[in-house]
């Protein structure tokens, strides 16, 4: 599948680069580190395949070159891979993550206050970097498809473990009952 306008299959790649207000970096770093990985706020957005915030201190144009590009300030990078269109996803993000958005983008230069709704959406779109390359393990699958596949895999594994030693006829009946075949 070819990448066109941040899109690959059903996926959209969003990358946003926002400058962090000098003096706010340590607090932002601490806040981001405190977000529970098993209960990420991005989990409240059911179309998110992957999402991450990273603070960039310096840039290396070429990894083999030790010379760094000096930035005027540190930058927050938000990267997400999502199902469907960007506009409705940002609407959901700007409302659902409003408490976190205030803590995250609220310390970035030019961010609206309050950090929510249409003003936040416009800010994120203004700071979007268009993606020329991204990877997705399942570009034709939605988050719901992936979750369903994982559930089916777990169900199949549990059945296989529990069905060990069953006689063929009993195994066939159990399989049909378990999987509705």
C-alpha positions in Angstrom: 0.0 0.0 0.0 1.3 3.4 -0.9 1.3 6.3 1.6 -0.7 9.3 0.6 -1.3 12.4 2.7 -0.5 10.7 6.0 -2.7 7.7 5.1 -1.9 4.0 4.8 -4.8 1.7 4.3 -7.3 2.6 7.1 -4.7 4.3 9.1 -3.8 8.0 9.6 -0.4 9.0 10.9 -0.5 12.2 13.0 2.7 14.0 14.1 2.5 17.2 16.0 5.6 19.3 17.0 5.0 22.0 19.6 7.6 24.2 21.3 7.7 23.9 25.1 7.8 27.1 27.2 11.2 27.4 28.7 11.1 26.5 32.4 8.2 24.1 31.9 10.1 21.1 30.6 10.8 19.4 33.9 7.2 19.6 35.0 6.0 18.3 31.6 8.5 15.5 31.7 7.3 14.5 35.2 3.7 14.7 34.1 4.2 12.5 31.1 6.3 10.0 33.1 3.4 9.8 35.5 0.8 8.7 32.9 0.1 5.1 33.6 1.1 3.0 30.6 -1.6 0.4 31.3 -4.2 3.2 31.6 -3.1 5.7 29.0 -5.4 8.6 28.4 -5.2 7.7 24.7 -7.0 4.4 25.5 -10.2 6.6 26.0 -10.0 7.3 22.2 -11.1 4.0 20.7 -9.6 4.7 17.3 -6.0 5.0 18.6 -3.7 2.2 17.5 -0.6 3.9 18.9 0.1 7.2 20.5 3.1 8.8 22.3 4.4 12.1 23.6 8.1 12.7 23.6 10.1 15.7 24.6 13.0 16.5 22.2 16.0 18.2 23.7 18.3 18.3 20.7 18.4 17.1 17.1 21.0 15.0 15.3 20.7 15.5 11.6 22.8 12.4 10.9 23.3 9.7 13.6 27.0 9.2 12.5 27.6 12.9 13.0 28.0 13.9 16.7 27.2 17.5 15.8 23.8 18.5 17.2 21.4 21.2 15.9 20.8 23.6 18.7 17.1 24.2 19.3 15.8 27.5 20.7 13.7 25.5 23.1 12.7 21.9 23.7 9.9 20.5 21.7 7.0 18.1 22.4 6.3 15.6 19.7 3.0 13.9 19.7 2.7 10.9 17.4 -0.4 8.8 16.9 -1.6 6.2 14.4 -5.4 6.2 14.2 -8.4 4.8 12.4 -10.3 7.0 10.0 -10.1 10.7 9.4 -8.1 13.2 11.3 -10.7 15.9 11.8 -13.2 13.8 13.8 -10.3 12.1 15.8 -9.0 15.6 16.8 -12.6 16.6 17.9 -12.7 13.5 20.1 -9.1 14.1 21.5 -9.7 17.8 22.2 -12.8 17.0 24.3 -12.0 13.6 25.8 -8.4 14.5 26.8 -9.2 18.1 27.9 -7.8 17.6 31.5 -4.6 16.0 30.2 -4.3 18.5 27.3 -4.2 21.4 29.7 -1.2 19.7 31.5 0.5 18.6 28.2 -0.1 21.3 25.5 -1.0 24.0 28.0 2.8 24.4 28.7 3.6 24.8 25.0 4.2 28.1 23.3 1.1 29.4 21.5 -1.3 26.9 23.0 -4.8 28.2 23.6 -6.2 28.6 27.1 -8.3 26.8 28.0 -6.5 24.0 26.1 -9.5 22.2 24.7 -12.1 22.2 21.9 -11.8 23.9 18.5 -9.0 26.2 19.6 -6.8 23.2 20.6 -7.7 21.4 17.4 -6.6 24.4 15.4 -3.4 24.6 17.4 -2.6 20.9 16.8 -3.4 21.2 13.1 -1.2 24.3 12.8 1.7 22.4 14.4 1.2 19.2 12.4 4.2 17.8 10.5 3.1 15.8 7.5 4.4 12.2 7.6 6.2 10.9 4.6 6.8 7.4 6.0 5.2 5.3 8.7 4.6 1.7 9.4 1.6 -0.2 10.5 1.5 -4.0 11.1 -2.2 -4.1 10.1 -2.9 -1.1 7.7 -6.2 -2.6 6.6 -7.5 -3.3 10.1 -9.3 -1.0 12.6 -8.6 -1.0 16.3 -11.8 -3.0 16.8 -10.6 -5.6 14.2 -7.3 -6.0 16.1 -9.0 -6.3 19.5 -11.4 -8.9 18.1 -8.5 -10.9 16.7 -6.7 -10.8 20.0 -9.8 -12.0 21.8 -10.3 -14.8 19.3 -6.6 -15.8 19.7 -7.0 -15.9 23.5 -10.2 -17.9 23.2 -8.5 -20.3 20.9 -5.5 -20.8 23.2 -7.7 -21.3 26.2 -9.8 -23.9 24.3 -6.6 -25.7 23.1 -5.3 -25.9 26.7 -8.6 -27.1 28.1 -9.3 -29.6 25.3 -6.1 -31.5 25.6 -6.7 -35.3 25.9 -10.3 -35.1 24.7 -11.5 -37.9 22.4 -12.0 -36.8 18.8 -15.8 -36.8 18.9 -15.9 -34.9 22.2 -13.3 -32.5 20.9 -15.3 -31.8 17.8 -18.5 -31.2 19.9 -16.6 -28.9 22.3 -15.1 -27.0 19.4 -18.5 -26.4 17.8 -20.0 -25.4 21.1 -17.1 -23.0 21.9 -16.9 -21.3 18.4 -20.5 -21.6 17.2 -19.6 -23.6 14.1 
